[in-house]
Structures are given as C-alpha cells and as structure tokens.
Amino acid sequence: MAGEVPEPPQPRYTVDAGGSQVLSRGADAVVYAATDNVTDSPVAMKVLHNDDPRAVAGFRQEADMLMRVQSPHVVAGLAQGEFDNGAPYVVMERLSGTDLRTHLSTAGGPLSLDETLRIGAGIAAGLSATHDAGIVHRDVKPENVMLGTDGSVKLVDLGIAAYQDPAVPDLNPNAGSIGYLAPERIPTSEQPPPRGEPATDLYGLGSVIYEMASGGKAFPGSDVVAVLTAQVHGDVQPLDQVADVPKDVADLVTGLMQPSPDARPQQAADVQQQLVAFAARETAADTAQDVTQIAALGMDGAHTALSAGRDAGSDVGRDQQGQGPGPGRESAAMQPGDAAATTPAPGPQDQTSGNQPDLGPDPPSAELSKEM
C-alpha cells in the first residue's frame, strides 16, 4: 500500500543463538556457528575482535584469500563484510570432523600407509589450488588439516599466508611453526626471510606425511635452537628407517624435506599425482592379498569370510582404507563445513548495512585465548 515503509530484508547470514555457540576462539577473532538463511545451511562466521589497523588488514587479507581459492580441499570463503561498528567478518563453510593433530593423538601411533597417502594427496591438492591462486599457505601442519566425517581432506587457516606477488605487502614475514617451517623461512638477524614459494609449502607437507607414517615428528624435541638447526642441515632419519613404507614413498618425503627449496619438488600437483599413484598401488596390493587369502580358505571358508565382511558394515571398510575418522565427530575448531550438498552458494562479497549478518549492534564479546 502507498505510504507504507517496507521492512528491511532479512540478512542472509545470522549468528546462531545470539552468538553463544562458539566454534573456536583465537587471539584476535572468534568463530561462531551461523546459518545461511537463503539455503538454510549451517555456516561459520569469523569475527575480528581487535581494532588494531594491522590486525584488521591481516584479517581482511585472509578473507580475500579464502574467497579467491576455489577447491574442495581448502575451506571455502562465502562472504565478507563488516558490522555497523566496523568489526570485519568472513563467512565460511562449516566443517564436520576433526583436525589431523587430534586424529594422530587418538591413533596413538602411525596411521596406515593407505590413510597416510590419501590424506597427503588431499593436502597436496589443496596446496595446488592455493598456489594456482597466487598464494603460499606457509603454515602446513596437522592442526591446519581438517578431516571431514565424509572422508574429505581440507586445508584451513590462511592467517599467515602471503600472496606470491612481491607488490603485495607481506603482513606476517616472520610467522611459522617450528618443525614444519621451511628452512628458508627461518628468520635471521641479518635480513627478513623470503615470503616463500610453492616449494616452501611442500616442505611442510613432507613433515606432515613423515609424522603420519612414522607416528612421530620428523624433528622431535623442545629445544627450539636444536630443532631449527636440524631443519637447516636436513638432519632427519629417512622415513623407511622409522616406518614401514616402500622406498619410493620414503624417497619422495626425503625430497620434500630437502633444506634447499631448489632441491624439492616444485609443483604440488606433481606431488599429488605421485601420492595418488602410490595409494592406488597399495589398494591393488591389498585387494590381491584379500583374494589370495579367500581362495586359500576354500569355497566354504570364502563364503563365511564374505558374509562376515558384509555383516561388519561399511564403517569397518572405511576405517581400513583410511577414509577418515568416521561419522559422528563434530569439530570444535574454527573449521567451517564440508563442500557437500549443504554448501551455500557464495554470497555478496561485501554486505551492506541493510543486509549484513544479524549479530546485534556489536559483535558478541568473548574472552579470547591463544589462536590455534
């Protein structure tokens, strides 16, 4: 009717339960459970609680990177914007599962070779997409690998990533994680380290594969100087001396962990292909062994074995083949969701004040702890 004032449109993204459902807390930001009101899908909303200009610039750069990288092996950014009080936010898919660090702790030892290769290939695929977008992750470690309940593998946390373009400022030149940080990125007193290149991330991938296959870190110990010295000199035992892996798998990991970036593989896509080939070989060998064992049982024994396998259900087979931690485990980390049918379509990259997430006049306050 003429003269009536139309109601403002419902914001596309709203934080669940007024911001009381926190998925993770960091030093500067909090990730909240949220909902995409267009698709009625669960999402995650990361909100910055620090108005320092440097922190704001870093947050916005991370949001830009999440929106730029398009891969089923990297957590997806869906929208970004800011609230009326200027606090920036980024909306991401919400992930269900657990991070690789937790999975390794639960396993209490090495993962199977099948699972190690499958997860390694997923990380490599995520790195390939990240590099194709002109970005170096720079923090490849178990804490930043999400294992979905559907078997997916996703890289998360671009908080210290950098654009490869030297014209774009490096906002975190000295950041990294000891034991996974590539030697060329170790800060020195003489000059700041280079921002990194694809081979920089492949070093971290090698360290993660080493840890999955052996059940221990490539560079153990709490003495930071000793660990960094070992990394610089490449002082690490060959993987096939500490784990039951084929020599060609160990050789690939040794190549990935070379102290010089020029001596490492240069393309994540090439490493992914090698890992996929190794995994296919292991699957074929396991299948051949199963057939041989069934044949040795004779007809009656084979029938019993096959029946038992059917009765065991799909979860057993999934665990044996390394298809992830199994259903029912919900991640409480800052991970948004799986790129499954529930993934909402990307929303507008900048929300206007009339269509921004409904979080109240200010983002919810929370006591922040150290970022994961």
C-alpha positions as CSV (number, residue, x, y, z in Angstrom):
1,M,0.0,0.0,0.0
2,A,1.2,3.5,-0.8
3,G,2.9,5.3,2.1
4,E,3.9,2.1,3.9
5,V,7.5,1.7,4.9
6,P,8.8,-1.7,3.6
7,E,10.6,-3.8,6.2
8,P,14.3,-4.3,5.6
9,P,15.2,-7.6,4.1
10,Q,16.3,-10.4,6.3
11,P,20.1,-10.7,6.5
12,R,21.5,-13.6,4.5
13,Y,23.7,-14.8,7.4
14,T,22.7,-14.8,11.1
15,V,24.7,-16.0,14.0
16,D,23.0,-18.9,15.9
17,A,21.7,-18.3,19.4
18,G,22.8,-14.7,19.6
19,G,26.5,-15.7,19.3
20,S,26.5,-18.1,22.2
21,Q,27.6,-21.1,20.0
22,V,31.3,-20.6,19.6
23,L,33.2,-22.9,17.4
24,S,36.7,-21.6,18.3
25,R,38.5,-18.7,19.9
26,G,41.7,-17.1,18.8
27,A,43.9,-14.3,19.9
28,D,42.1,-11.7,17.8
29,A,39.0,-13.4,16.5
30,V,36.1,-15.7,17.4
31,V,34.3,-18.2,15.1
32,Y,30.6,-18.5,15.6
33,A,28.1,-21.1,14.4
34,A,25.8,-19.3,11.9
35,T,23.1,-20.0,9.3
36,D,22.7,-19.1,5.7
37,N,19.1,-18.0,5.5
38,V,18.8,-18.4,1.8
39,T,19.9,-22.1,1.7
40,D,19.1,-22.9,5.4
41,S,22.6,-24.3,5.6
42,P,25.0,-24.2,8.6
43,V,28.0,-21.9,8.1
44,A,30.7,-20.4,10.3
45,M,31.3,-16.7,10.8
46,K,34.7,-15.5,11.9
47,V,34.6,-12.0,13.6
48,L,37.6,-9.9,14.4
49,H,37.7,-8.5,18.0
50,N,40.7,-6.3,17.5
51,D,40.6,-2.8,16.0
52,D,44.4,-2.5,15.6
53,P,44.9,-1.4,11.9
54,R,47.5,-4.2,11.3
55,A,45.2,-6.8,12.7
56,V,42.3,-5.5,10.6
57,A,44.5,-5.5,7.4
58,G,45.6,-9.1,8.1
59,F,42.0,-10.3,8.7
60,R,40.8,-8.7,5.5
61,Q,43.6,-10.2,3.5
62,E,42.8,-13.7,4.9
63,A,39.2,-13.2,4.0
64,D,40.2,-12.1,0.4
65,M,42.3,-15.3,0.1
66,L,39.5,-17.5,1.3
67,M,37.3,-16.0,-1.3
68,R,39.9,-16.4,-4.0
69,V,40.8,-20.1,-3.5
70,Q,38.3,-22.5,-5.0
71,S,38.9,-26.1,-4.2
72,P,37.2,-29.0,-2.4
73,H,40.4,-29.4,-0.5
74,V,40.5,-25.8,1.0
75,V,37.9,-24.4,3.4
76,A,35.6,-22.2,1.3
77,G,35.0,-18.5,2.0
78,L,31.4,-17.5,1.2
79,A,31.1,-13.8,2.0
80,Q,32.9,-11.0,3.8
81,G,32.0,-7.6,5.1
82,E,31.8,-5.5,8.3
83,F,29.3,-4.6,11.0
84,D,28.0,-1.2,11.8
85,N,30.7,-0.7,14.4
86,G,33.4,-1.5,11.8
87,A,34.3,-5.0,13.0
88,P,35.1,-7.2,10.0
89,Y,33.8,-10.7,9.5
90,V,34.1,-13.5,7.0
91,V,31.6,-16.3,6.4
92,M,33.0,-19.8,5.7
93,E,31.6,-23.2,5.2
94,R,31.2,-25.2,8.4
95,L,33.1,-28.4,8.6
96,S,32.2,-31.6,10.5
97,G,35.0,-33.8,11.6
98,T,38.3,-33.4,13.4
99,D,41.7,-31.9,12.7
100,L,44.7,-34.1,11.8
101,R,46.5,-33.4,15.1
102,T,43.6,-34.7,17.1
103,H,43.3,-37.7,14.8
104,L,47.0,-38.5,15.3
105,S,46.7,-38.2,19.0
106,T,43.7,-40.5,19.0
107,A,45.6,-43.0,16.9
108,G,48.5,-43.1,19.3
109,G,50.9,-44.2,16.6
110,P,51.4,-44.2,12.9
111,L,48.5,-44.2,10.5
112,S,48.1,-46.9,7.9
113,L,50.0,-46.3,4.7
114,D,46.7,-46.1,2.8
115,E,45.4,-43.4,5.0
116,T,48.7,-41.5,5.1
117,L,48.8,-41.4,1.3
118,R,45.2,-40.4,1.0
119,I,45.5,-37.6,3.4
120,G,48.8,-36.5,1.9
121,A,47.2,-36.4,-1.6
122,G,44.3,-34.3,-0.3
123,I,46.7,-31.8,1.3
124,A,48.7,-31.6,-1.9
125,A,45.5,-31.0,-3.9
126,G,44.6,-28.1,-1.6
127,L,48.1,-26.6,-1.9
128,S,48.0,-26.9,-5.7
129,A,44.8,-24.8,-5.7
130,T,46.2,-22.3,-3.2
131,H,49.3,-21.9,-5.4
132,D,47.3,-21.5,-8.5
133,A,45.5,-18.6,-6.8
134,G,48.9,-16.9,-6.3
135,I,49.1,-17.7,-2.5
136,V,51.6,-19.5,-0.3
137,H,50.0,-21.1,2.8
138,R,53.1,-21.1,4.9
139,D,51.6,-23.0,7.9
140,V,51.1,-26.6,6.7
141,K,50.8,-28.7,9.9
142,P,48.4,-31.2,11.3
143,E,46.5,-28.6,13.2
144,N,45.6,-26.9,9.9
145,V,44.3,-30.1,8.1
146,M,40.7,-30.9,8.6
147,L,39.4,-34.5,8.2
148,G,35.7,-34.5,7.4
149,T,33.3,-37.2,8.5
150,D,32.7,-37.9,4.8
151,G,36.4,-38.6,4.2
152,S,37.2,-35.2,2.8
153,V,40.6,-33.6,3.5
154,K,40.7,-29.8,3.7
155,L,43.4,-27.2,4.4
156,V,42.3,-24.4,6.8
157,D,43.7,-21.3,8.3
158,L,45.2,-18.8,5.9
159,G,46.1,-16.5,8.8
160,I,49.8,-16.2,8.0
161,A,49.6,-16.9,4.2
162,A,51.1,-14.5,1.7
163,Y,50.5,-13.6,-1.9
164,Q,53.3,-14.6,-4.1
165,D,53.2,-11.2,-5.8
166,P,56.0,-9.1,-4.3
167,A,54.0,-6.0,-4.9
168,V,51.5,-7.1,-2.2
169,P,52.8,-6.4,1.3
170,D,53.8,-9.5,3.4
171,L,51.9,-8.9,6.7
172,N,53.4,-11.8,8.6
173,P,57.1,-12.1,7.4
174,N,58.4,-13.9,10.5
175,A,55.5,-16.2,11.3
176,G,55.6,-20.0,11.1
177,S,55.6,-23.3,13.1
178,I,58.8,-24.9,14.3
179,G,59.3,-28.3,12.7
180,Y,57.1,-27.5,9.7
181,L,58.5,-24.1,8.8
182,A,60.7,-24.4,5.7
183,P,64.4,-23.6,6.4
184,E,64.5,-20.7,4.0
185,R,61.7,-19.1,6.1
186,I,63.6,-19.3,9.4
187,P,64.2,-15.7,10.5
188,T,67.7,-14.4,10.9
189,S,69.2,-11.3,12.4
190,E,70.7,-10.3,9.0
191,Q,67.5,-9.9,7.0
192,P,63.8,-10.9,6.9
193,P,63.1,-14.3,5.4
194,P,61.6,-14.5,1.9
195,R,57.8,-14.7,1.7
196,G,58.0,-18.2,0.3
197,E,57.1,-20.1,-2.8
198,P,55.2,-23.4,-3.6
199,A,58.3,-25.4,-2.6
200,T,58.0,-23.8,0.8
201,D,54.6,-25.4,1.4
202,L,55.8,-28.7,0.1
203,Y,58.4,-28.8,2.9
204,G,55.6,-28.7,5.4
205,L,53.7,-31.4,3.5
206,G,56.7,-33.6,3.7
207,S,56.9,-33.1,7.5
208,V,53.2,-33.9,7.9
209,I,53.5,-37.1,5.8
210,Y,56.6,-38.1,7.8
211,E,54.6,-37.7,11.0
212,M,51.6,-39.6,9.8
213,A,53.6,-42.5,8.5
214,S,56.0,-42.8,11.5
215,G,53.8,-41.7,14.4
216,G,56.4,-39.1,15.5
217,K,57.6,-35.7,14.4
218,A,60.4,-35.5,11.9
219,F,62.2,-33.1,14.3
220,P,61.3,-34.0,17.9
221,G,62.3,-32.2,21.0
222,S,61.6,-29.0,22.8
223,D,64.9,-27.3,22.2
224,V,63.9,-24.7,19.6
225,V,67.5,-24.0,18.5
226,A,68.3,-27.7,18.2
227,V,65.2,-28.3,16.1
228,L,65.8,-25.4,13.8
229,T,69.5,-26.4,13.4
230,A,68.4,-29.9,12.4
231,Q,66.0,-28.5,9.9
232,V,68.6,-26.3,8.3
233,H,71.0,-29.2,8.0
234,G,68.4,-31.7,6.9
235,D,69.3,-33.9,9.9
236,V,66.4,-36.3,9.8
237,Q,66.2,-40.1,9.6
238,P,65.0,-41.5,6.3
239,L,61.3,-42.4,6.6
240,D,61.8,-46.0,5.6
241,Q,64.2,-46.4,8.6
242,V,61.5,-45.4,11.1
243,A,58.3,-46.5,9.3
244,D,57.1,-49.5,7.3
245,V,56.8,-47.7,3.9
246,P,58.1,-48.5,0.4
247,K,61.4,-46.9,-0.5
248,D,59.9,-44.8,-3.3
249,V,57.5,-43.2,-0.7
250,A,60.4,-42.5,1.6
251,D,62.4,-41.0,-1.2
252,L,59.5,-38.7,-2.1
253,V,59.3,-37.5,1.5
254,T,63.1,-37.0,1.6
255,G,62.8,-34.9,-1.5
256,L,60.1,-32.8,0.0
257,M,62.2,-32.1,3.1
258,Q,65.4,-31.0,1.5
259,P,66.8,-27.9,3.2
260,S,67.1,-26.1,-0.2
261,P,63.8,-25.2,-1.9
262,D,65.5,-25.7,-5.3
263,A,66.1,-29.4,-4.4
264,R,62.5,-30.1,-3.6
265,P,59.7,-30.9,-6.0
266,Q,58.3,-27.6,-7.4
267,Q,54.7,-28.3,-8.1
268,A,52.1,-29.5,-5.6
269,A,50.1,-31.1,-8.5
270,D,53.0,-33.4,-9.3
271,V,53.3,-34.5,-5.7
272,Q,49.6,-35.1,-5.6
273,Q,49.8,-37.4,-8.6
274,Q,52.7,-39.4,-7.1
275,L,50.8,-39.8,-3.8
276,V,47.6,-40.9,-5.7
277,A,49.7,-43.4,-7.7
278,F,51.2,-44.8,-4.5
279,A,47.8,-45.1,-2.9
280,A,46.4,-46.9,-5.9
281,R,49.2,-49.4,-5.8
282,E,48.6,-50.1,-2.1
283,T,44.9,-50.6,-2.8
284,A,45.6,-53.0,-5.6
285,A,48.1,-54.9,-3.5
286,D,45.6,-55.2,-0.6
287,T,42.9,-56.4,-2.9
288,A,45.2,-59.0,-4.4
289,Q,46.1,-60.2,-0.9
290,D,42.5,-60.5,0.1
291,V,41.6,-62.5,-3.0
292,T,44.6,-64.8,-2.3
293,Q,43.5,-65.3,1.3
294,I,39.9,-66.0,0.4
295,A,41.0,-68.5,-2.2
296,A,43.1,-70.3,0.4
297,L,40.1,-70.7,2.6
298,G,38.2,-72.8,0.0
299,M,34.6,-72.3,-1.1
300,D,33.0,-72.8,2.4
301,G,35.6,-70.5,4.1
302,A,35.3,-67.9,1.4
303,H,31.5,-67.8,1.8
304,T,31.9,-67.3,5.6
305,A,34.6,-64.6,5.1
306,L,32.5,-62.6,2.6
307,S,29.4,-62.9,4.8
308,A,31.3,-61.6,7.8
309,G,32.6,-58.7,5.7
310,R,29.0,-57.7,4.7
311,D,27.8,-58.0,8.3
312,A,30.6,-55.8,9.5
313,G,29.2,-52.8,7.5
314,S,30.7,-50.0,5.6
315,D,32.4,-48.2,8.6
316,V,35.0,-51.0,9.0
317,G,35.9,-50.9,5.4
318,R,36.1,-47.1,5.5
319,D,38.5,-47.2,8.5
320,Q,40.7,-49.8,6.9
321,Q,41.0,-47.8,3.7
322,G,41.7,-44.6,5.6
323,Q,38.5,-42.8,4.8
324,G,38.7,-40.5,7.8
325,P,37.7,-40.6,11.4
326,G,34.2,-41.9,10.9
327,P,30.8,-40.2,11.4
328,G,29.6,-38.5,14.5
329,R,32.6,-36.5,15.4
330,E,32.0,-32.7,15.4
331,S,34.9,-30.3,15.2
332,A,35.0,-27.5,17.7
333,A,37.8,-25.8,15.8
334,M,37.4,-22.8,13.5
335,Q,36.6,-25.1,10.6
336,P,33.6,-24.4,8.5
337,G,31.8,-27.4,6.7
338,D,32.3,-29.9,4.0
339,A,31.9,-28.9,0.4
340,A,28.9,-31.2,0.2
341,A,25.3,-30.6,-0.9
342,T,24.7,-28.3,2.1
343,T,27.4,-25.8,1.0
344,P,25.7,-22.5,0.3
345,A,26.3,-20.5,-2.8
346,P,28.8,-17.7,-2.4
347,G,27.0,-14.6,-1.2
348,P,27.9,-11.0,-1.9
349,Q,31.5,-10.3,-1.1
350,D,30.6,-7.0,0.7
351,Q,27.5,-6.8,2.8
352,T,25.6,-3.5,3.1
353,S,24.3,-2.2,6.4
354,G,20.8,-3.3,5.3
355,N,21.9,-6.9,4.5
356,Q,24.6,-7.7,7.0
357,P,24.6,-10.6,9.4
358,D,22.2,-10.2,12.4
359,L,24.6,-10.2,15.3
360,G,23.1,-7.3,17.2
361,P,24.6,-3.8,17.4
362,D,28.0,-5.1,18.2
363,P,29.8,-8.5,17.7
364,P,29.4,-10.7,20.8
365,S,32.2,-10.2,23.3
366,A,34.3,-13.1,24.5
367,E,37.4,-13.7,26.4
368,L,40.0,-14.7,23.8
369,S,42.7,-17.3,24.2
370,K,45.7,-18.1,22.1
371,E,44.8,-18.8,18.5
372,M,45.2,-22.4,17.3
